[in-house]
Amino acid sequence: MSKILIRGAKVLGGEPQDVLIDGETIAEVGAGLGAEGAEVVEADGKVLLPGLVDLHTHLREPGREDSETVLTGTRAAASGGYTAVFAMANTFPVADTAGVVEQVWRLGREHGYCDVQPIGAVTVGLEGRKLAELGAMHESAAGVTVFSDDGKCVDDAVIMRRALEYVKAFGGVVAQHAQEPRLTEGAQMNEGVVSAELGLGGWPAVAEESIIARDVLLAEHVGSRVHICHLSTAGSVEIVRWAKSRGIDVTAEVTPHHLLLTDEMVRTYNPVYKVNPPLRTERDVHALREALADGTIDIVATDHAPHPHEDKDCEWAAAAMGMVGLETALSVVQATMVDTGLLDWAGVADRMSLAPARIGRATGHGRPVSAGEPANLTLVDTAYRGQVDPAGFASRSRNTPYEGRELPGRVTHTWLRGKATLVDGKLT
């Protein structure tokens, strides 16, 4: 079994320590460690975190391999410091059966850059009419615990209630894409001053908030778990905060782009800024940051949504919604949360590793950096500053809103169960 000695790393941003990996496990953490024959990685004060976990990734395979595959998506994940990702169900065919989720799960195991945990669809074909094979997907080799129709809202209250009741039996969770469809017909961007000035169809905050309010009440009634995908408004924050104060079992995520970008970017008419839910106002951005800091929002999830060039290089109304995010997520979180003093690195480890692993039941991930734990780790050069160049992305798609923007931090190493997937910023 190989040994790796990470020398002088700031574990969770603390004082420099040495970390010895022996095989798939962390053998020892302390000062002045030695190990004969071990490969030595000089950390030089870089921050060592548990491997990141993304609860919301689109890998597109099967069906849209022109935009991403499990291989390219997991390579992008490793480049961004992730050791596990949860793959959304809106593929072609939809991941609504045991067969499809097992296919995605096995592809992840074969490629080996990070663990891939499929998310099962809530309804057949994402059509919102009939529950999918939730039990069969859970009992499959993929062991699905998270279910979502992401990309579409489970807007039928009866269907949503039945889904919450069903997953309660095995401790699963329904992850809701909160978007009241009737309130967003023809919507192109956030409803507000900018949409009025640009003459683009408005996407009101209440379309998100009304679904969240309904679903936390349903979760309370059923006694089940509900997770809110890509929460984006100040009003949504207040609803989740209220629900948690009542003891409702609700968790929520925010994307990096909703922590940084606002609807003012839409004035460029560049479709790279078109996303679902839309970029909101400066007030919303600050509310989201504060909620992530105080724990109202539990996690950061990328909503990595790759699209081929032709789906974005067109007029705004015809463009696809979504942004790639796996390779820039940690840098955006450093810029918006750490460098602003809202979170320390231990907080980042919680929001981007420990909490998402706990919500998704990702065994072996989101564990402390301590002896006896799996060696799922990422090393970050927090002093680095550089411009984002999508030409160097491992993802098959390049639809990033950060091209040319200077962001802090760079992942230099990623280890999955003691095996290096990224070394000195290059994939192995």
C-alpha positions as CSV (number, residue, x, y, z in Angstrom):
1,M,0.0,0.0,0.0
2,S,1.4,3.4,-0.9
3,K,2.1,6.1,1.6
4,I,1.8,9.9,1.1
5,L,3.1,12.5,3.6
6,I,1.4,15.9,3.2
7,R,3.8,18.2,5.0
8,G,2.9,21.5,6.5
9,A,-0.7,21.8,5.5
10,K,-3.2,24.1,7.3
11,V,-5.9,21.5,8.2
12,L,-9.2,23.4,7.9
13,G,-7.2,26.6,7.9
14,G,-5.5,26.0,11.3
15,E,-1.9,25.7,12.2
16,P,0.4,23.8,9.8
17,Q,0.5,20.1,10.4
18,D,1.6,16.9,8.6
19,V,-0.9,14.4,7.4
20,L,0.2,10.8,6.6
21,I,-1.9,8.8,4.2
22,D,-1.4,5.0,4.3
23,G,-3.3,3.3,1.5
24,E,-6.9,4.5,1.5
25,T,-6.9,5.9,5.0
26,I,-5.4,8.8,7.0
27,A,-2.9,7.1,9.3
28,E,-1.8,10.1,11.4
29,V,-2.1,13.8,11.8
30,G,0.4,15.8,13.7
31,A,3.6,17.9,13.7
32,G,7.0,16.6,12.5
33,L,5.7,13.3,11.1
34,G,8.0,11.0,9.2
35,A,7.4,7.9,7.0
36,E,10.1,6.0,5.4
37,G,9.4,5.5,1.7
38,A,6.5,7.8,1.6
39,E,5.8,10.2,-1.3
40,V,6.2,13.7,0.2
41,V,3.9,16.6,-0.8
42,E,5.2,19.9,0.4
43,A,2.0,21.8,1.2
44,D,3.8,25.0,2.3
45,G,0.9,26.3,4.3
46,K,-1.8,25.5,1.8
47,V,-5.2,24.7,3.3
48,L,-6.2,21.0,3.5
49,L,-9.9,20.2,3.4
50,P,-12.0,17.0,3.3
51,G,-12.8,16.2,-0.3
52,L,-15.7,18.4,-1.5
53,V,-19.1,16.9,-2.1
54,D,-21.6,18.4,-4.6
55,L,-25.2,17.5,-4.1
56,H,-26.3,19.0,-7.4
57,T,-24.4,18.2,-10.6
58,H,-25.5,17.6,-14.2
59,L,-23.3,15.0,-15.9
60,R,-25.7,14.8,-18.9
61,E,-24.9,11.1,-19.6
62,P,-26.9,9.2,-21.0
63,G,-28.2,11.3,-23.8
64,R,-26.4,14.6,-24.0
65,E,-22.8,13.5,-24.3
66,D,-22.2,16.4,-26.6
67,S,-22.2,18.7,-23.5
68,E,-20.8,16.4,-20.8
69,T,-20.1,12.8,-19.9
70,V,-19.6,11.0,-16.6
71,L,-15.8,10.9,-17.4
72,T,-15.4,14.6,-18.3
73,G,-17.7,15.7,-15.5
74,T,-15.8,13.7,-12.9
75,R,-12.5,15.0,-14.2
76,A,-13.9,18.5,-13.8
77,A,-15.0,17.6,-10.3
78,A,-11.5,16.4,-9.4
79,S,-10.0,19.6,-10.8
80,G,-12.3,21.5,-8.5
81,G,-11.5,19.5,-5.4
82,Y,-14.5,17.2,-5.3
83,T,-14.4,13.6,-4.4
84,A,-18.1,12.9,-4.7
85,V,-20.9,14.3,-6.8
86,F,-24.6,13.6,-7.0
87,A,-25.8,13.4,-10.6
88,M,-29.2,14.9,-11.4
89,A,-31.9,12.8,-13.1
90,N,-32.7,14.9,-16.2
91,T,-30.8,12.8,-18.6
92,F,-32.1,11.0,-21.8
93,P,-33.6,8.6,-20.9
94,V,-34.5,10.1,-17.5
95,A,-33.0,8.4,-14.5
96,D,-36.4,7.2,-13.2
97,T,-35.7,3.4,-13.1
98,A,-33.2,1.2,-11.4
99,G,-31.5,0.4,-14.7
100,V,-30.7,4.0,-15.6
101,V,-29.3,5.0,-12.1
102,E,-27.2,1.8,-12.1
103,Q,-25.8,2.7,-15.5
104,V,-24.7,6.1,-14.2
105,W,-23.3,4.7,-11.0
106,R,-21.3,2.1,-12.8
107,L,-19.8,4.7,-15.2
108,G,-18.7,6.6,-12.2
109,R,-17.0,3.6,-10.7
110,E,-15.3,2.8,-14.0
111,H,-13.7,6.2,-14.4
112,G,-12.5,6.7,-10.9
113,Y,-12.0,10.5,-10.7
114,C,-14.7,10.8,-8.0
115,D,-17.6,8.9,-6.7
116,V,-20.8,9.4,-8.6
117,Q,-24.1,9.0,-6.7
118,P,-27.1,9.2,-9.0
119,I,-30.2,11.1,-8.0
120,G,-33.4,9.5,-9.0
121,A,-36.4,11.2,-10.6
122,V,-39.4,11.9,-8.4
123,T,-41.9,11.3,-11.2
124,V,-41.8,9.2,-14.4
125,G,-40.2,11.1,-17.2
126,L,-40.0,14.3,-15.0
127,E,-43.6,14.8,-16.1
128,G,-45.1,15.4,-12.6
129,R,-48.0,12.9,-13.0
130,K,-46.9,9.6,-11.6
131,L,-44.3,8.6,-9.0
132,A,-41.2,7.0,-10.4
133,E,-39.8,3.7,-9.1
134,L,-38.4,5.3,-5.9
135,G,-38.1,2.1,-3.9
136,A,-36.5,0.1,-6.8
137,M,-33.9,2.9,-7.3
138,H,-33.1,2.9,-3.6
139,E,-32.8,-0.9,-3.5
140,S,-30.6,-1.0,-6.7
141,A,-26.8,-1.2,-6.7
142,A,-26.8,2.6,-6.9
143,G,-28.6,2.9,-3.5
144,V,-30.3,6.1,-4.4
145,T,-31.3,8.3,-1.4
146,V,-31.9,11.6,-3.1
147,F,-34.8,12.2,-5.5
148,S,-35.4,15.2,-7.7
149,D,-37.2,16.4,-10.8
150,D,-34.6,19.2,-11.0
151,G,-35.1,21.3,-14.1
152,K,-38.8,21.0,-13.4
153,C,-40.8,21.6,-10.2
154,V,-43.0,18.9,-8.6
155,D,-45.8,21.4,-8.6
156,D,-48.6,19.0,-7.8
157,A,-49.1,19.1,-4.0
158,V,-50.5,15.5,-3.9
159,I,-47.6,14.1,-5.8
160,M,-45.1,15.9,-3.6
161,R,-46.9,14.7,-0.5
162,R,-46.8,11.1,-1.7
163,A,-43.1,11.4,-2.6
164,L,-42.3,12.7,0.9
165,E,-44.3,9.8,2.4
166,Y,-42.5,7.2,0.3
167,V,-38.9,8.3,0.9
168,K,-39.5,8.6,4.6
169,A,-39.6,4.8,4.8
170,F,-35.9,4.5,4.0
171,G,-34.6,7.9,5.2
172,G,-34.5,9.4,1.7
173,V,-35.0,13.1,0.8
174,V,-36.8,14.9,-2.0
175,A,-34.8,17.7,-3.5
176,Q,-37.2,20.3,-4.9
177,H,-36.7,22.6,-7.8
178,A,-38.9,25.4,-6.4
179,Q,-40.5,27.1,-9.4
180,E,-44.3,27.6,-9.7
181,P,-44.7,27.0,-13.5
182,R,-47.7,29.2,-14.0
183,L,-45.9,32.2,-12.5
184,T,-42.9,31.8,-14.7
185,E,-44.4,31.2,-18.2
186,G,-42.3,33.1,-20.6
187,A,-39.9,34.3,-17.9
188,Q,-36.4,35.2,-19.0
189,M,-34.8,36.8,-16.0
190,N,-35.5,38.1,-12.5
191,E,-38.6,40.2,-12.3
192,G,-37.6,43.7,-11.2
193,V,-36.2,47.0,-12.3
194,V,-33.7,45.5,-14.7
195,S,-36.3,43.2,-16.4
196,A,-38.6,46.2,-16.9
197,E,-35.9,48.3,-18.4
198,L,-34.8,45.5,-20.7
199,G,-38.2,44.4,-21.7
200,L,-37.6,40.8,-20.8
201,G,-40.2,38.6,-19.2
202,G,-39.9,38.7,-15.4
203,W,-39.4,35.7,-13.1
204,P,-40.9,36.7,-9.8
205,A,-39.4,35.8,-6.4
206,V,-42.8,34.5,-5.3
207,A,-42.6,31.7,-7.9
208,E,-39.8,30.2,-5.8
209,E,-41.0,31.3,-2.4
210,S,-44.6,29.9,-2.7
211,I,-43.3,26.4,-3.5
212,I,-40.9,26.4,-0.6
213,A,-43.6,27.6,1.8
214,R,-45.9,24.8,0.6
215,D,-43.2,22.1,0.7
216,V,-41.9,22.8,4.2
217,L,-45.5,22.6,5.4
218,L,-45.9,19.3,3.6
219,A,-42.7,18.0,5.1
220,E,-43.9,19.0,8.6
221,H,-47.2,17.3,8.0
222,V,-45.6,14.1,6.8
223,G,-42.6,14.1,9.1
224,S,-40.2,13.7,6.2
225,R,-37.1,15.4,4.8
226,V,-37.2,18.0,2.1
227,H,-34.2,19.7,0.5
228,I,-34.5,23.0,-1.4
229,C,-32.4,23.2,-4.5
230,H,-30.6,26.5,-5.6
231,L,-32.4,28.8,-3.2
232,S,-32.0,32.3,-4.7
233,T,-34.1,35.0,-2.9
234,A,-34.1,36.8,0.4
235,G,-37.7,35.8,0.9
236,S,-36.8,32.1,0.5
237,V,-34.2,32.5,3.2
238,E,-36.8,33.8,5.6
239,I,-39.2,30.9,4.9
240,V,-36.4,28.3,5.5
241,R,-35.3,30.1,8.6
242,W,-38.9,30.1,9.9
243,A,-39.3,26.4,9.0
244,K,-36.1,25.5,10.9
245,S,-37.3,27.4,13.9
246,R,-40.4,25.2,14.0
247,G,-38.2,22.0,13.8
248,I,-39.2,21.1,10.3
249,D,-36.6,18.8,8.6
250,V,-35.6,21.1,5.8
251,T,-32.2,21.7,4.3
252,A,-31.3,24.2,1.5
253,E,-28.5,24.9,-0.9
254,V,-27.1,28.0,-2.7
255,T,-25.0,28.0,-5.8
256,P,-21.7,29.9,-6.1
257,H,-23.2,32.1,-8.9
258,H,-26.0,33.2,-6.7
259,L,-23.5,34.3,-4.1
260,L,-21.6,36.5,-6.5
261,L,-23.6,37.6,-9.6
262,T,-26.7,39.8,-9.9
263,D,-29.3,40.5,-12.5
264,E,-27.3,43.6,-13.5
265,M,-25.2,41.2,-15.6
266,V,-28.2,40.6,-17.9
267,R,-27.8,44.1,-19.3
268,T,-25.0,42.6,-21.5
269,Y,-27.5,40.3,-23.1
270,N,-24.8,37.6,-22.9
271,P,-26.6,34.3,-22.5
272,V,-23.8,33.0,-20.3
273,Y,-25.7,34.7,-17.5
274,K,-29.0,33.0,-18.3
275,V,-29.7,30.5,-15.5
276,N,-32.5,28.8,-13.6
277,P,-33.3,30.2,-11.1
278,P,-32.3,33.6,-12.5
279,L,-29.6,35.9,-11.1
280,R,-31.3,38.0,-8.5
281,T,-30.6,41.4,-6.9
282,E,-27.8,42.7,-4.8
283,R,-30.1,42.5,-1.8
284,D,-30.8,38.9,-2.5
285,V,-27.0,38.1,-2.9
286,H,-26.2,39.6,0.5
287,A,-29.1,37.8,2.2
288,L,-27.9,34.5,0.7
289,R,-24.3,35.1,2.0
290,E,-25.6,35.9,5.5
291,A,-27.8,32.8,5.5
292,L,-25.0,30.6,4.4
293,A,-22.8,32.0,7.2
294,D,-25.4,31.5,9.9
295,G,-26.4,28.0,8.8
296,T,-29.9,28.8,7.5
297,I,-28.6,27.7,4.1
298,D,-26.9,24.4,4.8
299,I,-24.6,23.9,1.8
300,V,-23.1,25.2,-1.4
301,A,-24.0,23.1,-4.5
302,T,-22.7,23.9,-7.9
303,D,-25.7,23.1,-10.2
304,H,-23.0,22.4,-12.7
305,A,-25.0,22.7,-16.0
306,P,-22.8,22.2,-19.1
307,H,-24.1,23.2,-22.5
308,P,-22.5,22.9,-25.9
309,H,-21.4,26.1,-27.6
310,E,-24.3,26.4,-30.0
311,D,-26.8,26.3,-27.1
312,K,-25.3,29.5,-25.6
313,D,-24.0,31.3,-28.7
314,C,-27.4,32.6,-29.8
315,E,-29.9,35.3,-28.9
316,W,-30.9,35.5,-25.2
317,A,-34.5,34.1,-25.6
318,A,-33.3,31.0,-27.4
319,A,-30.4,30.2,-25.2
320,A,-30.3,27.3,-22.7
321,M,-30.3,28.0,-19.0
322,G,-27.3,27.0,-16.9
323,M,-23.6,27.5,-16.1
324,V,-20.7,25.2,-15.5
325,G,-19.4,25.4,-11.9
326,L,-17.4,22.5,-10.6
327,E,-14.0,24.0,-11.4
328,T,-14.7,27.5,-10.0
329,A,-17.0,26.8,-7.0
330,L,-14.3,26.8,-4.3
331,S,-12.7,30.0,-5.7
332,V,-16.1,31.8,-5.7
333,V,-16.8,30.7,-2.1
334,Q,-13.4,31.9,-1.1
335,A,-14.1,35.3,-2.7
336,T,-17.6,35.8,-1.3
337,M,-17.4,34.1,2.0
338,V,-13.9,33.6,3.3
339,D,-12.1,36.7,2.0
340,T,-15.1,38.8,3.3
341,G,-14.8,37.3,6.8
342,L,-18.2,35.6,6.7
343,L,-16.9,32.0,6.9
344,D,-13.6,30.4,8.0
345,W,-12.2,27.4,6.3
346,A,-13.7,25.0,8.8
347,G,-17.1,26.6,7.8
348,V,-16.3,26.0,4.2
349,A,-15.5,22.3,5.0
350,D,-18.9,22.0,6.6
351,R,-20.9,23.7,3.8
352,M,-19.1,22.0,0.9
353,S,-18.2,18.6,2.3
354,L,-19.6,17.5,5.7
355,A,-23.2,18.8,5.3
356,P,-23.8,17.7,1.7
357,A,-22.4,14.3,2.5
358,R,-24.7,14.1,5.5
359,I,-27.8,15.2,3.6
360,G,-27.1,12.8,0.7
361,R,-25.9,9.9,2.9
362,A,-22.6,9.8,1.1
363,T,-20.8,7.1,3.1
364,G,-17.0,7.8,3.5
365,H,-17.2,11.4,2.4
366,G,-17.5,14.6,4.4
367,R,-15.4,13.0,7.2
368,P,-13.0,14.8,9.6
369,V,-9.4,15.1,8.6
370,S,-8.1,12.8,11.3
371,A,-6.5,9.4,11.8
372,G,-8.6,6.4,10.8
373,E,-10.8,8.4,8.3
374,P,-10.9,7.8,4.6
375,A,-8.2,9.8,2.7
376,N,-10.7,11.9,0.6
377,L,-8.9,15.2,0.6
378,T,-8.3,18.4,-1.3
379,L,-5.3,20.8,-1.0
380,V,-5.9,24.5,-1.8
381,D,-3.5,27.3,-2.6
382,T,-5.5,30.1,-1.0
383,A,-2.9,32.8,-1.9
384,Y,-3.3,32.2,-5.6
385,R,-4.9,34.8,-7.7
386,G,-5.6,34.3,-11.4
387,Q,-8.0,34.9,-14.3
388,V,-10.5,32.2,-15.2
389,D,-9.6,30.6,-18.6
390,P,-12.3,28.1,-19.7
391,A,-9.9,26.8,-22.3
392,G,-8.2,24.9,-19.6
393,F,-11.3,23.4,-18.1
394,A,-11.7,19.6,-17.9
395,S,-15.4,19.9,-18.5
396,R,-16.5,19.3,-22.1
397,S,-18.4,22.6,-22.0
398,R,-17.2,26.2,-21.5
399,N,-20.3,28.1,-20.5
400,T,-18.8,29.8,-17.4
401,P,-19.9,33.3,-16.4
402,Y,-16.4,34.0,-14.9
403,E,-14.3,34.0,-18.1
404,G,-11.6,36.6,-17.7
405,R,-12.6,37.4,-14.1
406,E,-9.9,37.2,-11.4
407,L,-10.7,34.8,-8.6
408,P,-8.8,33.7,-5.6
409,G,-7.6,30.2,-4.7
410,R,-6.6,27.2,-6.7
411,V,-7.0,23.5,-6.0
412,T,-3.6,21.9,-6.4
413,H,-4.2,18.3,-5.2
414,T,-7.2,16.0,-4.8
415,W,-7.1,12.5,-3.3
416,L,-9.8,9.9,-3.6
417,R,-9.3,7.2,-1.0
418,G,-5.6,7.9,-1.0
419,K,-5.3,7.9,-4.8
420,A,-4.2,11.2,-6.3
421,T,-6.7,12.4,-9.0
422,L,-5.1,15.8,-9.3
423,V,-1.4,16.7,-8.7
424,D,0.0,20.2,-8.9
425,G,-3.2,21.3,-10.6
426,K,-3.0,18.6,-13.3
427,L,-5.3,15.6,-13.6
428,T,-3.5,12.2,-13.2
